[in-house]
Amino acid sequence: MSKLLRIFRRPDYQSEVTQFIEQLKAAKPDLEAQQRAGRALWWDKHVDRELQGEWREARVPQKPYVYGSDSGGQ
């Protein structure tokens, strides 16, 4: 960086949110590991495509009006 640009360089801006996150990470160094563990628990799952296809084939279509009776009377 040239001398002229260094003269006019402003300090790096950090929003309040960024500052909060940095403070949180400093206070809880294992936070990211906990986030990864939580993600693995709820989201990172292996999908068995064969079982998923069987599940879709076994679905029973819903009737247009689910509260009606099959007997036809009231």
Secondary structure as a PSIPRED ss2 file (coil, helix, strand):
# PSIPRED VFORMAT (PSIPRED V4.0)

   1 M C   1.000  0.000  0.000
   2 S C   1.000  0.000  0.000
   3 K H   0.000  1.000  0.000
   4 L H   0.000  1.000  0.000
   5 L H   0.000  1.000  0.000
   6 R H   0.000  1.000  0.000
   7 I H   0.000  1.000  0.000
   8 F H   0.000  1.000  0.000
   9 R C   1.000  0.000  0.000
  10 R C   1.000  0.000  0.000
  11 P C   1.000  0.000  0.000
  12 D C   1.000  0.000  0.000
  13 Y C   1.000  0.000  0.000
  14 Q C   1.000  0.000  0.000
  15 S C   1.000  0.000  0.000
  16 E H   0.000  1.000  0.000
  17 V H   0.000  1.000  0.000
  18 T H   0.000  1.000  0.000
  19 Q H   0.000  1.000  0.000
  20 F H   0.000  1.000  0.000
  21 I H   0.000  1.000  0.000
  22 E H   0.000  1.000  0.000
  23 Q H   0.000  1.000  0.000
  24 L H   0.000  1.000  0.000
  25 K H   0.000  1.000  0.000
  26 A H   0.000  1.000  0.000
  27 A H   0.000  1.000  0.000
  28 K C   1.000  0.000  0.000
  29 P C   1.000  0.000  0.000
  30 D C   1.000  0.000  0.000
  31 L H   0.000  1.000  0.000
  32 E H   0.000  1.000  0.000
  33 A H   0.000  1.000  0.000
  34 Q H   0.000  1.000  0.000
  35 Q H   0.000  1.000  0.000
  36 R H   0.000  1.000  0.000
  37 A H   0.000  1.000  0.000
  38 G H   0.000  1.000  0.000
  39 R H   0.000  1.000  0.000
  40 A H   0.000  1.000  0.000
  41 L H   0.000  1.000  0.000
  42 W H   0.000  1.000  0.000
  43 W C   1.000  0.000  0.000
  44 D C   1.000  0.000  0.000
  45 K C   1.000  0.000  0.000
  46 H C   1.000  0.000  0.000
  47 V C   1.000  0.000  0.000
  48 D C   1.000  0.000  0.000
  49 R H   0.000  1.000  0.000
  50 E H   0.000  1.000  0.000
  51 L H   0.000  1.000  0.000
  52 Q H   0.000  1.000  0.000
  53 G H   0.000  1.000  0.000
  54 E H   0.000  1.000  0.000
  55 W H   0.000  1.000  0.000
  56 R H   0.000  1.000  0.000
  57 E H   0.000  1.000  0.000
  58 A H   0.000  1.000  0.000
  59 R C   1.000  0.000  0.000
  60 V C   1.000  0.000  0.000
  61 P C   1.000  0.000  0.000
  62 Q C   1.000  0.000  0.000
  63 K C   1.000  0.000  0.000
  64 P C   1.000  0.000  0.000
  65 Y C   1.000  0.000  0.000
  66 V C   1.000  0.000  0.000
  67 Y C   1.000  0.000  0.000
  68 G C   1.000  0.000  0.000
  69 S C   1.000  0.000  0.000
  70 D C   1.000  0.000  0.000
  71 S C   1.000  0.000  0.000
  72 G C   1.000  0.000  0.000
  73 G C   1.000  0.000  0.000
  74 Q C   1.000  0.000  0.000
